[in-house]
Amino acid sequence: MTTSETSLLDTNILVYAADETSPFHPAAKVIREKGLRGEISLCICPQVLTEFFAIVTDSKRVSNPRTQEEAHIEIVKYTHSENFLKIYPGSKILEGILDLLKKYKVTKQEIFDLQLVATMLSNNVTRLYTYNKDDFIKFKEIEVLSP
């Protein structure tokens, strides 16, 4: 399987897969479990995992925050999985970000979505699973998927 067939999981997929109270939990969990079993090709990157940690440990963002240890255990599921490809920004990430900034108007927190797309493209990953389709639909270089 090539990386172009691989899909990156956005942070919200990981958050909902870990939150059994979310209405999005069942579908997010199915995607995650298929990836963990190697039934579909999925990847993660440091930005997604650090955003996941920031969200699930913050009582202002989730109703049942995780402890540092619980969040760590959840992250290790991904980092230690042989079936999840790990992608990294790489040394040319700033060039990728600047190239995308020439093409797309973004402001404020949208820069982090653009950075995620730059990381994907620098690793030849063009598919993204997310519940925030509207945040990514403008990026013509990628295919945005919902679970």
Phi, psi and omega in degrees: 000132180272162180295336178294339176270353181275144178245137173277140172268125175287161183306318184296332176295316179296318180298311181291326178296331181269347185253098183294346179272349182283140175295342179272354185304310185303311182292320179295320180294320179301313179299311181302313183294322176299320177293317180297327179276352180082016180283331173227155182269112180236157176221164176223165178219163182305320181301316180296317182291323179287324174297318177304311180302313182299322182285310188287346177259006185252112182294344177278345184249337178225150183284335180232078185296149177271154171285167176303317182296318179295318178295320178300314180300318180295318180296321180299331176306321182277314185291332181264356179286128176288341184268350176262123174287138176255125177245153186229154181302317179082171187287343182255017184298321180296322176298318179297318178297313181296321177299316179292326178295333176290330186266331189232138177274116176227153176219165173049231185290347179298339179300330180288327174293317178297319178298320178297317178297318178299319177297316178302308185296325179291347178247014180058034175255125185236011180235138182226124170271127179203156170267354180255058184303322183298333180287337188242348187299335181291337182278101187291345182283346184236158174258127183257123185242149172251145178298000000 
